């Protein structure tokens, strides 16, 4: 028994001593690897619309436009910092392919990591700080694609620039996009994350001539649009997360669709102008939906709106301040309540249908809401100038 105890003590001492020695060596050889490099993008054959793709396995991607003369079609500045234990004697090529391979095609940049080596402890404790700054020219129209496997993507346009197709996609990370005044989009705009938030802000006279789509698997989606023009459809999709949309004095030329499987939707619209009869459709499987619509101008079209949830509440606040606009609400709540707040001098009520008194007048443009929930409540607070 005594020999057994001695053996245990000896093995334990070896393990503790080995662990201490391992970390002493690790810290003694700890440090950072840094690399900074810049590239100029110039196509061999210029085109009226230039395509550029920026991709990284890890790191932030930032897009900006030039504020002074830029001789090249774009510049790409890369800053790499790798920190951790056991870094002595290594350079960036232990973790990334060499910079001579970062442009697999003339118009494609790809910062690619190497597979981890499981028996090398420098891979166990490493941390990355990677930034890719891309500067674009205001006088060039781009087809622009950015993909980050792990990392955020940020982009701010410049006043009056024109973009064609735009795709910003992060697998794990956020996408943050600001459309400055008078920016025009000729092609489709797609912003997407798998896990991470999506934020889009559009400032005065931003114009989307083709479709706009925002989607995330797990994360939040926030849109703030101010005096902007959306000439084609708007499509927002979330599997799990919240959706918050705000439109102020915007023009919609086609349907707006927002869908969430598990999570909430909030839509706020102030003085929207529509170029044709269209739809506002919001759907959740499990989660609440809140809609706030204020209309003080002639909206120039008739709008149908389906607001539907399986398990969750629906809250609608509706205000119109012009006699040329009316509204009707048709509600269905399977295992819940329906509550309308209104003035009898403005609306009639019959069998869960609430209708403004001017709804069927000639030359009156209308909102027609169909609200339904299987399990949950429906609350409508409506006012109308009749």
C-alpha positions in Angstrom: 0.0 0.0 0.0 2.8 2.4 0.8 4.5 1.7 -2.5 1.2 2.4 -4.3 0.9 5.8 -2.6 4.4 6.7 -3.5 3.8 5.9 -7.1 0.7 8.1 -7.1 2.6 11.0 -5.6 5.4 10.6 -8.1 3.0 10.5 -11.1 1.1 13.5 -9.7 4.4 15.5 -9.3 5.4 14.7 -12.9 2.0 15.9 -14.2 2.0 19.1 -12.1 5.6 19.8 -12.9 5.1 19.1 -16.6 2.0 21.4 -16.7 3.9 24.1 -15.0 6.9 23.7 -17.3 4.6 23.7 -20.3 3.0 27.0 -19.4 6.4 28.6 -18.4 7.7 27.7 -21.8 4.5 29.0 -23.5 4.7 32.4 -21.7 8.4 32.7 -22.3 7.8 32.3 -26.1 4.6 34.3 -26.2 4.2 37.3 -28.4 2.5 38.8 -31.4 2.9 38.4 -35.1 2.1 41.5 -37.2 1.8 42.0 -40.9 0.6 45.1 -42.8 0.3 45.1 -46.5 -1.6 47.0 -49.2 -2.8 46.1 -52.7 -4.0 48.1 -55.6 -6.9 46.8 -57.8 -6.8 47.8 -61.4 -8.6 45.6 -64.0 -6.6 44.6 -67.1 -9.7 45.5 -69.2 -11.8 48.3 -67.7 -15.6 47.9 -67.8 -18.6 50.2 -67.3 -19.4 48.2 -64.2 -16.4 46.8 -62.3 -16.8 43.6 -60.3 -14.9 43.2 -57.0 -15.1 40.4 -54.4 -13.5 40.6 -51.0 -13.5 37.4 -48.9 -11.9 36.4 -45.6 -12.0 33.4 -43.4 -11.6 35.6 -40.3 -11.5 39.3 -39.7 -13.4 42.6 -40.2 -14.1 44.0 -43.6 -14.6 47.8 -43.9 -15.6 49.6 -47.1 -15.3 53.3 -47.6 -15.2 55.7 -50.5 -12.2 57.9 -51.4 -12.3 61.5 -50.1 -9.3 62.6 -52.3 -8.0 61.5 -55.7 -7.4 57.8 -56.0 -5.3 56.6 -58.9 -6.4 53.0 -58.7 -9.8 51.4 -59.1 -9.7 50.3 -55.4 -7.2 49.8 -52.7 -7.1 47.0 -50.1 -5.2 47.5 -46.9 -4.7 44.4 -44.7 -3.7 44.5 -41.0 -2.9 41.2 -39.3 -2.1 40.6 -35.7 -1.9 37.1 -34.2 -1.2 36.9 -30.5 -0.7 34.0 -28.1 1.7 31.5 -26.5 4.4 29.6 -28.3 4.7 32.3 -31.0 8.5 32.6 -31.1 10.0 31.8 -34.5 6.7 32.0 -36.4 5.4 34.4 -38.9 1.9 34.9 -40.5 2.4 32.1 -43.0 2.1 29.6 -40.1 -1.6 30.6 -40.0 -2.5 32.1 -43.4 -1.6 31.3 -47.0 1.1 33.6 -48.2 0.1 37.0 -49.6 1.1 36.0 -53.1 -2.0 33.8 -53.1 -4.5 36.4 -51.8 -5.7 37.2 -55.3 -6.8 33.9 -56.8 -8.5 35.9 -59.6 -7.9 39.4 -60.9 -11.1 40.8 -59.3 -11.2 38.5 -56.2 -9.3 38.9 -52.9 -9.4 36.0 -50.4 -7.6 36.0 -47.1 -7.5 32.3 -46.4 -6.5 30.6 -43.1 -4.5 27.4 -42.9 -5.9 24.4 -41.1 -4.9 24.2 -37.4 -2.1 21.7 -36.5 -3.5 19.9 -33.5 -0.2 19.0 -31.9 1.2 22.5 -32.1 0.3 24.4 -28.9 0.6 27.8 -30.7 -2.7 27.0 -32.4 -4.4 26.3 -29.0 -3.9 29.7 -27.5 -3.9 32.0 -30.5 -6.2 35.1 -31.0 -6.7 37.1 -34.2 -7.1 40.8 -34.8 -7.6 41.1 -38.6 -8.9 44.2 -40.4 -9.3 44.6 -44.2 -10.0 48.2 -45.3 -11.2 48.6 -48.8 -11.3 52.1 -50.4 -13.5 52.5 -53.4 -13.8 55.3 -56.0 -16.9 57.5 -56.1 -16.7 57.8 -60.0 -16.9 54.0 -60.5 -19.9 51.7 -60.5 -19.2 48.4 -58.8 -20.7 44.9 -58.6 -19.5 44.4 -55.0 -19.4 41.2 -53.0 -18.0 40.7 -49.4 -18.0 37.5 -47.5 -16.6 37.0 -44.0 -16.7 33.5 -42.4 -16.0 34.9 -39.0 -16.1 38.7 -38.6 -18.1 41.8 -39.1 -18.7 43.7 -42.4 -19.2 47.5 -42.4 -19.9 49.8 -45.3 -20.8 53.4 -45.7 -21.4 54.9 -49.1 -20.7 58.4 -50.2 -23.2 61.1 -51.3 -24.3 60.5 -54.9 -22.5 57.3 -55.7 -24.0 54.5 -57.9 -23.7 50.8 -57.1 -24.9 47.9 -59.2 -25.3 44.5 -57.4 -24.3 44.5 -53.8 -23.9 41.4 -51.6 -22.6 41.6 -48.0 -22.6 38.3 -46.1 -21.2 37.2 -42.7 -21.4 33.7 -41.5 -20.6 34.6 -37.8 -20.7 38.3 -37.3 -22.7 41.4 -38.0 -23.4 43.4 -41.2 -23.7 47.2 -40.8 -24.6 49.3 -43.9 -25.2 53.0 -44.2 -26.5 54.4 -47.5 -25.7 58.1 -47.6 -27.8 60.7 -49.4 -28.5 60.3 -53.1 -27.0 56.8 -53.4 -28.4 54.8 -56.2 -28.6 51.0 -56.5 -29.1 49.7 -60.0 -29.0 45.9 -59.2 -30.1 43.7 -56.4 -29.0 44.4 -52.8 -28.6 41.4 -50.5 -27.4 41.6 -46.8 -27.2 38.4 -44.9 -25.8 36.8 -41.7 -26.0 33.3 -40.4 -25.4 34.3 -36.7 -25.3 38.0 -36.1 -27.1 41.3 -36.4 -28.1 43.2 -39.6 -28.4 46.9 -39.6 -29.3 49.1 -42.6 -29.8 52.8 -42.6 -30.8 54.7 -45.7 -30.6 58.5 -45.8 -32.4 61.0 -48.0 -33.0 60.1 -51.6 -31.3 56.7 -51.4 -32.9 54.8 -54.4 -33.1 51.0 -54.8 -34.1 50.3 -58.4 -34.1 46.5 -57.9 -34.9 44.1 -55.0 -33.7 44.5 -51.5 -33.3 41.4 -49.3 -32.1 41.1 -45.7 -31.9 37.8 -44.0 -30.4 36.2 -40.9 -30.7 32.7 -39.3 -30.1 33.8 -35.7 -29.9 37.5 -34.9 -31.6 40.8 -35.1 -32.6 42.9 -38.1 -32.9 46.7 -38.0 -33.9 49.0 -40.9 -34.2 52.7 -40.6 -35.2 54.4 -43.9 -35.6 58.2 -44.3 -37.0 59.8 -47.4 -35.8 56.8 -49.5 -37.1 55.1 -52.7 -37.7 51.4 -52.9 -38.9 50.7 -56.5 -39.1 46.9 -56.2 -39.9 44.4 -53.5 -38.5 44.4 -50.0 -38.0 40.9 -48.4 -36.9 40.4 -44.8 -36.4 36.9 -43.3 -35.3 35.7 -39.8 -35.4 32.2 -38.3 -34.7 33.2 -34.7 -34.5 36.9 -33.7 -36.2 40.3 -33.8 -37.1 42.5 -36.7 -37.4 46.2 -36.4 -38.3 48.3 -39.5 -38.9 52.0 -39.7 -39.9 54.0 -42.8 -40.3 57.8 -42.8 -41.6 59.6 -45.9 -40.5 56.8 -48.2 -41.7 55.6 -51.6 -42.6 51.9 -52.0 -43.0 50.4 -55.5 -43.8 46.8 -54.6 -44.6 44.5 -51.7 -42.9 44.5 -48.3 -42.7 41.0 -46.8 -41.3 40.3 -43.3 -41.2 36.8 -41.8 -39.9 35.5 -38.5 -40.1 31.9 -37.3 -39.4 32.6 -33.6 -39.2 36.2 -32.6 -40.9 39.6 -32.9 -41.6 42.0 -35.7 -42.0 45.8 -35.3 -43.0 48.0 -38.3 -43.3 51.7 -38.2 -44.4 53.7 -41.3 -44.9 57.4 -41.5 -46.3 59.2 -44.6 -45.5 56.4 -47.1 -46.2 57.0 -50.8 -47.0 53.9 -53.0 -46.5 53.8 -56.8 -49.0 51.0 -57.3 -51.4 48.8 -55.4 -49.3 46.4 -53.3 -49.1 44.4 -50.1 -47.6 44.7 -46.6 -47.3 41.2 -45.2 -45.9 40.3 -41.8 -45.8 36.7 -40.4 -44.4 35.0 -37.3 -44.8 31.4 -36.1 -44.0 32.2 -32.5 -43.8 35.9 -31.5 -45.5 39.2 -31.4 -46.2 41.7 -34.2 -46.5 45.4 -33.7 -47.5 47.8 -36.5 -47.7 51.6 -36.3 -48.9 53.4 -39.4 -49.3 57.2 -39.6 -50.6 58.7 -42.9 -51.0 62.5 -43.4 -50.6 62.5 -47.2 -52.4 60.9 -50.1 -50.7 57.5 -50.5 -51.8 57.1 -54.2 -52.6 53.3 -54.0 -54.6 50.7 -52.3 -52.7 48.5 -49.8 -53.6 45.0 -48.5 -51.9 43.8 -45.4 -51.8 40.3 -43.9 -50.6 40.3 -40.3 -50.4 36.7 -39.1 -49.0 34.8 -36.1 -49.6 31.3 -34.8 -48.6 31.9 -31.2 -48.3 35.6 -30.2 -50.1 38.9 -30.0 -50.8 41.5 -32.7 -50.9 45.2 -31.9 -51.8 47.8 -34.6 -51.8 51.6 -34.1 -53.3 53.3 -37.1 -53.7 57.0 -37.8 -54.7 58.9 -41.0 -55.1 62.6 -41.1 -56.5 63.1 -44.6 -60.0 62.4 -45.9 -58.5 60.7 -49.0 -57.3 57.7 -47.0 -59.4 55.0 -45.2 -58.9 51.7 -43.5 -60.5 48.4 -42.7 -59.5 45.7 -40.2 -60.7 42.1 -40.3 -59.5 40.1 -37.3 -59.5 36.5 -36.2 -58.2 35.1 -32.9 -58.7 31.4 -32.3 -57.9 31.2 -28.6 -57.5 34.8 -27.8 -59.3 38.2 -27.6 -59.9 40.9 -30.1 -60.0 44.5 -28.9 -60.8 47.6 -31.1 -60.3 51.1 -29.8 -62.1 53.6 -32.1 -64.5 56.5 -32.4 -68.0 55.7 -33.8 -67.9 59.0 -35.7 -64.9 57.6 -37.6 -65.5 53.8 -37.9 -68.3 51.3 -38.1 -68.0 47.9 -36.3 -69.6 44.6 -37.3 -68.6 41.0 -36.5 -64.9 41.7 -35.8 -64.7 44.0 -38.8 -63.8 47.6 -38.2 -64.2 50.0 -41.2 -63.6 53.7 -41.6 -66.7 55.5 -42.7 -65.0 56.8 -45.9 -63.6 53.3 -46.8 -65.9 52.8 -49.8 -65.9 56.4 -51.0 -64.7 57.0 -54.6 -61.2 58.3 -55.0 -60.3 57.2 -51.4 -57.1 55.1 -51.2 -57.3 52.4 -48.5 -55.4 50.1 -46.2 -57.1 46.7 -45.8 -55.7 44.7 -42.8 -56.3 41.0 -42.2 -55.1 40.2 -38.7 -55.1 36.6 -37.4 -53.6 34.6 -34.5 -54.2 31.1 -33.3 -53.2 31.7 -29.7 -52.9 35.3 -28.6 -54.6 38.6 -28.6 -55.3 41.2 -31.3 -55.5 44.9 -30.3 -56.2 47.7 -32.8 -56.2 51.4 -31.9 -57.5 53.3 -35.0 -58.2 56.9 -35.8 -59.3 58.2 -39.2 -60.2 61.6 -40.8 -63.5 61.0 -42.6 
